[in-house]
Amino acid sequence: MQQELPKIAEIRFSAMNFLALREHSAKELKDKLARKYEQAELVEEAVNELIEKNLQSDERFAQAFVAMRQRQGKGAVIIKMELREKGVTAELIAQFVDDTDPVWVELARDVRFKKFRGAAPADQRERAKQMRFLNSRGFSGRHIQGAFSAVSEEDS
């Protein structure tokens, strides 16, 4: 007995189940569905229908993704890279990840404070260690410098 090929309704239902769990970018949704269903044109059609009905939105996804990564203590550099990997447009990335926003310096300061229990670096070696940590979390040099400037001001 030959297996019946999935219909677009089945693909759309699977896509809606993915979206019910969390927001997905269109690219991410297409990739997940492509792994499950072989009919690329039906996957494309189903995702496009969801976009038209505003059930899938890269804008909503980007907003939720940035907020989640900020809660995890990730910096703008990593967040931008991850959004690009998930197929979000440069315009949307720029809209939700503004490097000039002081929130990044504040977040870098908070992440440093939490990791190192608020202790200001005792020497250059410790300062370098803390800076490398923040860099690994995706904070830019400007944000890291700002986080250390805030520490210096508190010590004064």
C-alpha positions in Angstrom: 0.0 0.0 0.0 1.4 3.3 -1.1 1.7 6.1 1.6 -0.4 9.2 0.7 1.5 12.4 0.3 0.7 15.1 2.9 -1.8 17.8 1.9 -1.1 21.5 2.4 -3.6 21.5 5.3 -1.5 18.9 7.1 1.6 21.0 6.6 -0.1 24.2 7.7 -1.4 22.3 10.8 2.2 21.3 11.7 3.4 24.8 11.1 0.7 26.2 13.4 1.7 23.6 16.1 5.3 24.9 15.9 4.1 28.5 16.2 1.8 27.6 19.2 5.0 26.6 21.1 6.9 29.8 20.3 7.5 32.4 17.6 9.6 31.2 14.7 11.1 33.1 11.8 9.8 32.2 8.3 13.1 30.6 7.5 13.2 28.6 10.7 9.7 27.4 10.1 10.4 26.4 6.5 13.5 24.5 7.6 11.6 22.5 10.3 8.8 21.7 7.9 11.2 20.7 5.1 12.7 18.1 7.4 9.3 16.7 8.0 7.7 17.0 4.6 9.4 16.5 1.2 7.2 18.8 -0.8 9.1 22.1 -0.8 6.5 23.9 -2.8 3.7 22.9 -0.4 5.9 24.0 2.6 6.5 27.3 0.9 2.9 27.8 0.1 1.7 26.9 3.7 4.2 29.3 5.3 3.3 32.1 2.9 -0.4 31.6 3.9 0.5 31.9 7.5 2.5 35.1 6.8 -0.5 36.6 4.9 -2.8 35.8 7.8 -0.2 37.3 10.2 0.0 34.0 12.1 3.8 34.0 11.4 5.6 37.3 11.7 9.4 37.8 11.5 8.9 41.1 13.3 7.2 39.4 16.3 9.8 36.7 16.2 12.7 39.2 16.2 11.1 41.1 19.1 10.6 38.0 21.2 14.0 36.6 20.3 15.9 39.8 21.3 14.0 39.9 24.6 14.7 36.3 25.4 18.4 36.6 24.6 18.7 39.8 26.7 17.1 37.9 29.6 19.8 35.3 29.1 22.5 38.0 29.3 23.5 37.9 25.7 25.0 41.0 23.9 24.1 42.7 20.7 26.8 41.1 18.6 25.6 37.5 19.3 22.0 38.4 19.0 22.5 40.0 15.6 24.4 37.0 14.3 21.8 34.6 15.5 19.0 36.6 13.9 20.8 36.6 10.6 21.2 32.9 10.8 17.5 32.6 11.4 16.8 34.5 8.2 15.7 37.8 9.7 16.2 40.8 7.4 18.9 43.4 8.2 16.1 46.0 8.5 14.4 44.1 11.2 17.6 43.4 13.0 18.4 47.1 13.0 15.0 47.9 14.3 15.3 45.6 17.3 19.0 45.7 18.1 20.2 49.3 18.3 23.9 49.3 19.3 23.6 52.9 20.5 20.9 52.1 23.0 22.3 52.4 26.6 20.5 49.2 27.5 23.5 47.2 26.2 25.9 48.9 28.6 23.5 48.4 31.4 23.1 44.7 30.5 26.9 44.2 30.2 27.3 45.8 33.7 24.6 43.6 35.1 26.0 40.4 33.5 29.5 41.3 34.8 28.1 42.0 38.3 26.3 38.7 38.5 29.2 36.6 37.2 31.9 38.2 39.3 29.6 39.0 42.4 30.0 42.7 41.9 33.7 42.7 42.6 35.6 45.4 40.7 38.7 43.8 39.1 41.7 43.9 41.5 44.3 44.2 38.7 44.7 44.3 34.9 44.7 40.5 34.7 41.3 40.2 36.4 40.0 43.1 34.3 41.1 41.3 31.1 39.4 38.1 32.3 36.1 40.0 32.9 36.4 41.7 29.6 36.9 38.4 27.8 33.9 37.0 29.5 31.7 39.9 28.4 33.1 39.6 24.9 32.2 35.9 24.8 28.7 36.8 25.7 28.4 39.0 22.6 29.0 42.5 24.0 30.9 44.9 21.8 34.1 46.7 23.0 32.0 50.0 23.5 29.5 48.2 25.7 32.2 46.5 27.7 34.1 49.8 28.2 30.8 51.4 29.3 30.2 48.6 31.8 33.6 49.1 33.3 33.2 52.9 33.3 30.0 52.4 35.4 32.1 50.3 37.8 34.8 52.9 38.1 32.1 55.6 38.8 30.6 53.5 41.6 34.0 53.0 43.2 34.6 56.8 43.3 
